[in-house]
Amino acid sequence: MKRLCIIPCGKKKIWDIHPDTGPIRAEDAYLSPFHQACERYAKAFFNEWVILSAKNGFLRPDDTVPENYDVTFGTGHPEIMTAEELRRQFYEKGFSNTKELVMLGGKKYRSVLNSVIGEHQHLSWPLSSYKGIGYMLQALNRAVEEKQEL
């Protein structure tokens, strides 16, 4: 695996609309417009991508999200995965061998990922120059439409 795209999960989930939904694939769980735009971007430009969740850690598209939750990095919530848990999961899922990582997310993910990645890995933040989620959304959508990676 040469490159891996990491995308944020998002607050709005399938259970907010269909509360009776049971465990579901990560790819189908998150419904916020920003997450959806990130997912379209990841699918357009990357062979491998994962969703980063404060509660469940690194989720491959076909990993299962058992139930609804409201846990966000940086809030001090007791269910946030520790850096140690995230590091172990990152290693176990084979992501520690990836040279290039691309994070489609904001500043709150910086300290989280910096505590996880190895010395030999390069992490880029293509959305870091955009001020606000609206501009990020526009950039992601335009990149996919024009088939031009950010």
VOGU-3710 file (C-alpha; in Angstrom, 3 decimals, decimal comma):
1> mkrlciipcg> 0,000/0,000/0,000  1,686/3,167/-1,190  -0,917/5,790/-0,258  -3,768/5,954/2,211  -6,487/8,601/2,438  -7,901/9,241/5,914  -11,285/10,935/6,139  -13,215/12,224/9,169  -16,399/10,443/10,220  -18,973/13,190/10,847
11> kkkiwdihpd> -21,735/13,828/13,348  -24,756/12,905/11,211  -25,190/9,150/10,977  -27,681/6,680/9,500  -29,301/6,187/12,933  -30,313/9,866/13,049  -32,621/9,172/10,104  -33,358/5,466/10,567  -33,085/4,800/14,336  -33,868/1,083/13,921
21> tgpiraeday> -30,804/0,471/11,768  -28,590/-2,127/13,397  -24,836/-2,521/12,943  -23,807/-1,233/9,514  -20,762/-0,942/7,242  -18,682/2,154/7,996  -19,040/3,235/4,365  -22,820/3,517/4,863  -22,912/4,925/8,405  -21,909/8,569/7,999
31> lspfhqacer> -24,189/11,041/6,227  -22,879/14,580/6,794  -22,268/16,529/3,554  -18,593/17,037/4,427  -18,036/13,323/5,090  -19,817/12,407/1,848  -17,635/14,841/-0,126  -14,492/13,404/1,503  -15,631/9,870/0,678  -16,266/10,749/-2,982
41> yakaffnewv> -12,805/12,353/-3,136  -11,131/9,348/-1,491  -12,831/6,943/-3,914  -11,865/9,103/-6,905  -8,140/9,363/-6,148  -7,157/6,517/-3,787  -7,194/2,723/-3,867  -7,161/2,615/-0,063  -9,049/4,881/2,324  -10,224/4,761/5,913
51> ilsakngflr> -12,591/6,699/8,131  -11,174/8,080/11,387  -13,653/7,930/14,259  -12,942/9,145/17,795  -14,895/6,185/19,205  -13,999/3,407/16,746  -10,614/4,522/15,446  -9,539/3,653/11,894  -12,425/2,080/9,984  -12,072/0,446/6,594
61> pddtvpenyd> -15,160/1,002/4,410  -16,419/-2,527/5,126  -15,692/-2,492/8,869  -18,818/-2,526/11,032  -20,035/0,401/13,107  -22,168/-1,280/15,791  -24,404/1,612/16,840  -24,958/5,351/16,966  -22,582/7,474/19,063  -21,620/11,079/19,630
71> vtfgtghpei> -17,904/11,151/20,433  -15,538/13,790/19,033  -11,775/14,253/19,287  -10,759/17,154/21,508  -13,858/17,077/23,729  -12,450/15,024/26,596  -15,232/12,443/26,120  -14,414/9,252/28,076  -15,016/7,021/25,028  -12,388/8,706/22,828
81> mtaeelrrqf> -9,766/6,155/21,783  -6,389/6,764/23,386  -3,312/7,475/21,272  -2,003/4,068/22,342  -5,172/2,277/21,154  -5,092/4,188/17,865  -1,395/3,367/17,357  -2,019/-0,341/17,988  -4,984/-0,393/15,579  -3,016/1,548/12,943
91> yekgfsntke> -0,240/-1,052/13,167  -2,564/-4,082/13,290  -4,450/-2,942/10,181  -1,154/-2,598/8,305  -1,212/1,178/7,865  2,198/1,633/9,480  3,790/0,342/6,239  2,200/3,094/4,136  4,634/5,777/3,022  2,159/8,519/2,135
101> lvmlggkkyr> -0,890/9,457/4,196  -3,391/12,122/3,191  -5,803/13,517/5,802  -8,958/15,279/4,660  -9,717/17,027/7,898  -9,093/20,012/10,064  -6,714/20,979/12,850  -8,313/18,801/15,523  -6,922/15,711/13,785  -3,342/16,985/13,709
111> svlnsvigeh> -2,286/16,002/17,229  -4,224/12,727/16,943  -2,428/11,613/13,789  0,964/13,001/14,801  0,867/10,680/17,813  0,089/7,681/15,580  2,252/7,867/12,463  5,818/6,645/12,212  8,977/8,599/11,452  9,178/7,156/7,926
121> qhlswplssy> 5,640/8,252/7,013  4,659/11,452/5,246  1,336/13,016/6,191  -0,209/15,741/4,041  -3,243/17,972/4,674  -4,630/19,149/1,307  -7,460/21,101/2,974  -5,317/23,009/5,490  -5,272/26,218/3,457  -9,073/26,465/3,308
131> kgigymlqal> -10,740/28,544/6,004  -14,005/26,877/6,925  -15,946/23,792/5,966  -17,820/25,492/3,104  -14,587/26,198/1,235  -13,341/22,684/1,941  -16,560/21,244/0,511  -16,228/23,356/-2,637  -12,598/22,311/-3,117  -13,399/18,591/-2,681
141> nraveekqel> -16,373/18,698/-5,046  -14,441/20,670/-7,677  -11,471/18,269/-7,458  -13,730/15,269/-8,087  -15,596/16,987/-10,950  -12,371/18,086/-12,635  -10,549/14,837/-11,803  -7,740/16,950/-10,350  -6,323/15,873/-6,991  -5,781/18,640/-4,434
//
